[in-house]
Amino acid sequence: MKLPPFAAAALAGLLVFGILTDWVPSRWPLSLIQGGVFLLALAWLVGFVRDPQPVRTCWLLWPLAGALLWGLLQLTLYSTESRFETWEAVLSLLTALALFFLASQLLASAETRRAFRRFLAGFGFLLSIVSTLQLATSGGKVFWIFATQFRSDVAGPFLNRDHFASLMVLLLPLALWETLKEKRRPALWGVMAAVMFASVMAAASRAGALLVTAEVAWFLLPFAWRSRPADRPVRTVALRFALTAMLAITLAGGEVLWRRFRDPDPFGGRRQIWSAAWEMGRQRPGLGFGLGAWPLVYPAYATADFGTRMVVNHAHNDWLEWAAEGGLPFALLMLAPAVGSVWLALRTPWGLGVVAVFVHSLVDFPLQKPSLAYLLMVLLAAMAAAQPAKQAAVTSEARPARPMRCAVPLPAANL
């Protein structure tokens, strides 16, 4: 028995719900998401017991499982500064692991993956429009309704413009891929991608602006100097993309981003936080201070007082924070999916955003946000699911097919 097709829709709904409620300070949205993920996992398990099917596996499951076990080891050895926060981190890691496994099974079909990607790209396009308008007119209110403590920088459901930029970094390659591959309406997808691109410029995230520019260049520049007739439609779409992006940026406004790029000290504030995080990691390179405990330990290592100008709950560098909380072994476990995403993105270019967000994590903390971390896990699993199984040259009377593994290059038909 396989889960019905709407199981993938339920997975997409959980991701969208997590993004739209990112601003909520209470824990109930996260609890609903985690409960929904575990219910989906239970439904899959029941279906598998009743009617076993080949299970898609990938080596990326092992470092993710290792990260979960590392948190449990910290709890067992009482090596965490906050058992509550470490239990919360372990639960989040368990959810991410379940999402990766579920997405590997639910998105095994090329048709389902394509519909899933197109839905997420369309959602990103709509949210980019809302977020850009909200930045200009809401005065810091989420969706013009819910007041926050901020007067600006509130982009859609995100209270941090860099986190909104990370979302667009994840979703923009999905629209760019459709721009190149859609035969009937490539211009429509190009316009959607251009609007998403412009929304990052309007949000004035410097790292986000650089990353989405690099994504656009990766997809479109290879066609700029080719003279083959087959490439002419792509060049036309690329030109339309450029014109639409320029118009959208003009309307949305890029003055704030330009001023931020002219800042003589672009890492002001972050530099002192990074120094403290580095010292924390150097003090406990083995087990670390405990997953989730960084904001509790940081004040003892802080070298600057930012007053009310900046609330330091994270290291603004996920890699340093992981090293401080879990030691060098945990940081290496988290490095494995990042390296694996590069390998997968070379075969599934629509997953380039996963690589870009891991890069963004060097100067910010997008993966400390469950909504972004869970979306990244699902896209990473979809990339892995797109890799075909190794096929043995045997007859139908031979042994059953082995579980699927993301281990060989990807033909175009499986994208």
N, C-alpha and C positions, 0 to 999 in steps of 0.2 A: 504493500500500500504506500503510495506517495502522497505527500501533502498536496492539497488542491492548489491551483494556480494563485488563488487569492492569498496564500501564505506569503508569497513574495510581496504582494501589495500591503499586507499587514506589516511586514518588515520595513517597507518604505514609509508607511504611516508612522511607525515608531520613531524613525529617524527624523521625519519632518516635525513631529510633535516635540521632540527633544530640541530641535533648532528654534522653533517658534516660542518655546517656553524657557529659553536660555536665561532670560533676564530675571526670572522669578527667583527671589531670594530663598524661598522655602524649599524643602527637600521633596515635596510630594511629586513634582513632575519627574524627577529622577527615579523615585520609587516606582512610579507607574511604568516608566520605560524598562527598568530592570525586571519588574514583574512580568511585563509583556514578553520580554526576551526569553525568560525562563519558561513561560507558558508555551511559547512557540517551540522551544527546545524539547519540552515534555511531549508536545503533540508529535514532533518528529520522531522521538524515541518510541512512542506507542505505535506509530505507523511502521517503524522499522521492525519492531518485534513481531507485529502481525504479518508483515510482508517484507522480509529483508531485501534490500536493494544494494547495489554496489555503492560504497561510500567513497566520496572524493576526499582525499587527504593531501596534505602539503607539508613540507618540512618546516614551514613557518609556524605550524602549530607548536612545535617543540620549544622554541625560545619564548613564545607567549605563555605556554604552560610553565616553563621555568621561571618566568617573572612572577606568576601567581604563587608558585611554590616558595619562591624567595621571600615573599611577604609572609607566608605561613611560617617559614623558618624564623623570621624575625620575631614573630609572636611567640613561637615555641621557646626561643632562647631569651625572651624578655629583653631584646636588644633594641626596642623602640622607645622613643620618648613619649609616645602617645598611642596606647593600644587601640583606643577608639578610632583615631584617624587611620591607623594601619589597617584595622578591620574594614573601614570604609574603602580604603585603597584596594584591599584584596577583593572586596565585593565588586568594585569597578573593573578590576582585572578579570574576574570571573565572567562578568557580563561581556567584556570585550572578546574573551576567548570563545564564549558561546556564540556571539555574533559572527565571529570569523568562521566558525564551524558551520553554523546555520546558513550563512550566505554562500558558503562553498557548495552546500547541497541545493539550496533553493534557486541559485543562479547558475546551475549547471547547464541549462539549456541556452543556446545562443540567442534564441528568440526572446526568452525571458530576460536575459542580460540586456539585450538591446532596448526592450521596453522599459526596463528599470533605469538604464542610463538616460533615455529620452525623458522620462518623468523627472528625474533629478535635475536635468538640464533646464527643463521648462520651469520647475520650481525655482531654480536659481535665477532665471530670467525675471520671473514675476517679483521675487524678493528683492532683486537689484533695483527695480523700478521703485518699489515701495520704500526701500531704504534710502535711496537718493532723495526722493521727495521728503521723506521724514527728516533727514539731516538738515534740509533747508528750511523746514517750516514748523517742526514739532516743538522746538525749544527744549529738547531733552526728554520728551515723552515717547514711550514705546507705542508705536502704532497710533500716535496722537491721543492716546487714552490714558496710559498708565504712567504716572509721574515717577521720576527717578531722582537720585541725588545729583545728577549731572545736568548741565545746561547745554552741552554739545557732545559731539562724538558718539551719540547713540544712533547706531545704524541698524534699522530693523529691530530684531530681537536681541541684538548684542549691545552691551554697554561699553564695549571696547572696539574701536574701529579696526584694530589689528585682527581681532577675532572674526569680524565680518569679512575682512580681506582674506583671511585663511579659508573661510567657507567658499568665497568666489574662486580662490586659487584651486580648491578641490574640484569645483563644478565647471569652471570655464573650459578645461580640456574636453569635457563631455560634449559641449556645444560646438567646439572647434572640430571635433572628430565628425560630428554630423554634418558640419559645413563642408567637409571634404568628401564624405561618403554618401550623403543624401543626394539622390539623382533627381528627384522631383522638385524639392524646395530648398536647394542649398543656400539661396540668398536669404531666406527667412531665418535659417539657423545662423547665418553670418551676422545678420542684424541683432539677433538675440545675444550672440557672443560679444558683439561690439558694445551693447548696452551693459552687459555684465562687466566687461573690461572698464568702461567709463565709470561704473559705480565704485570701483576700487580707487580710481583717481579722485572721485568726489569725496570718498571717505578719508583721503589724505594719509593712507598708510604707506610709508616709504618702502618698507620691505615688500609689502603686498604689491605696490606698483611695479617694482623691479621684477618680481616673480611672474606676474601676469604678462608683463612685456616679454619676458623670456619665453613664456609658454606660447604666446602668439608667434614669436619669431621661430620657435621650433617647428610649429605646424605650417606656417605660411611662407617663410622666406625660401625654403628649398625650391619653391615653384617660381620664384621671381626671375631667375636667370635661365630657366629652361625654355627651349624653343619648340618642344614637341606639341603638335596640335592637340593632343589629349590633355595638356596642361592649361590650355587657354581658358576653359571654364573656371578652373581654380584661380587663375590670375584675376579673372573678372570678379569673382567672389571676394578675393583678397582686397581688391581695390574698393569694392563696396564696403567691406568691413572697415577699411581705413577711413573712408569718408564718413561712415556712420559713427565710428568711434570719435573722430575729431568733432563732429557736430554734437554728439552726446556729452563729450568733455566740456565743450564750450557752454552748453546749456547748464550742465551740472556744476561747473566751476572747478578750476584746478588751482586757484590762487593759494589756498591753504597748503596744498601739497608742495607747490613751488617754494613757498616760504620755509616749509619744513626741510626741504632739500638744501636750502641755503643756510641752515643752522650751522654755525661754526663748530659746534660740539654735538654731533648727532647722537652720541651715546651718553650724553649727560644724564647722570642718575643711574643708568644701567651699569656703568663701569664699576661703581662702588658696590652695587648689589652682586655683580658677577664676582668681584673680589671676595666678598663675604662667602658666597656659595663655593668658590674654589677652596677657601680655607676650611669650610665645613667638610668638603669631600676629602681634603688632605688629612684632616684630623681622624676620620673614620673611613679609610678606604676599603675596609673589609665588608662589614655588614651595614654601615651607614647609620643614620640616626632614626630610621624607621620610615616606611612609606607613608606619605601624607603629613609628616611631622615638620616639614621645612618651615612653615610660617611660625611655628612655636619656638624653633631653635634659632632662627635668623637673628632676633634681637640681640642675642649674646655675641654675635659676630659682626653686627652692623658697624660700619665705619662712618656713616653719615646719617644725619637726622633730616628727613625730608618734610617733617611737619605734616600739615594737611594737604600739601601739594601732591603727595604720592603715598598711597597705601600699599605697603609691600607685603603681599600675600604669596607671591611666587618670585622665582629667581629671574624671570624674563629670559630664561634660557633653559629649555626643558632638559637638555643634556646635563648641564651642571646641577640642576635640581635632582635629577634621577641619581646622579653620582653621590650627591650629598645625602639623599634619603636611603638609597639602597647600596651604596658603595660601588666600586668599580665593576664587580660582577653583574649587578643589576643594569648598569649603564651599557655593558656589553650585550646583555640579553636584549635590551631595547634597540641596540644597534643592528642586530640581525634582521628585523623586519625592514629597517631603513635600507640596508644593503640589498635585501631581497626585492624591495620595491623598484630599485634601479634596474635590476635584471628583468623584472616583469614589465616595466614600462617600455623597455626597448622592444618588447613583443606585443604589448597592448598600449599604444600611445595614449589612448583616452584616459589611462591611469597616471599620466604625468603629474597630475595635481598631488598625488600621494607623495611623490618624491619631493615636490616643491614645499609641501607643508613640513616634512622632516627638515628641510633646509631652513624654513621660516622659524623652526623651533630653536635655531641657534641664537636668535635675537628676540624671541618672545616665548609665550607659553600657551600656544593653541591646544596642545595635547593634554593640558591640565583641565580643559573644558570637556566634560563627558560628551556633549552633543557633537563636538568636532572629532574627538577621539573615536567615538563609535562609528561615525560616518566614514572616517579613514579606514577603520578595520573592515567595514563592509566592502568598500571599494577595493581594498587590498585583497580580500577574499574573492571578489568578482574577477580581479585580474588573474588570480591563481586558478580559479575555476575555468577560465578561458584557455588554459594550457591543456592540450590533449594528452590522453594517456599513452604510455608506450604500448605499441601494438606488437604482440608477438606473432610471428609467421606460423600460425598453427591452424588446424582445421576446426570445424564446429564441434567435433567430438573431443577436442582437447580440453584441458582443464579450464575452469571458469576464468573470466577476465579478472585481472587484479584490480584493486582499488585505484582510482584515478590519482595521479600525482602531477604536480606542476613541475615537470622535469624536462620538457623538450620544447623546441621553438614552436611558435604559433602560426599556422597557416591563416591566410586572410579570411577564410570561410568561417573561422571560429570567433572572429572579433564580434 
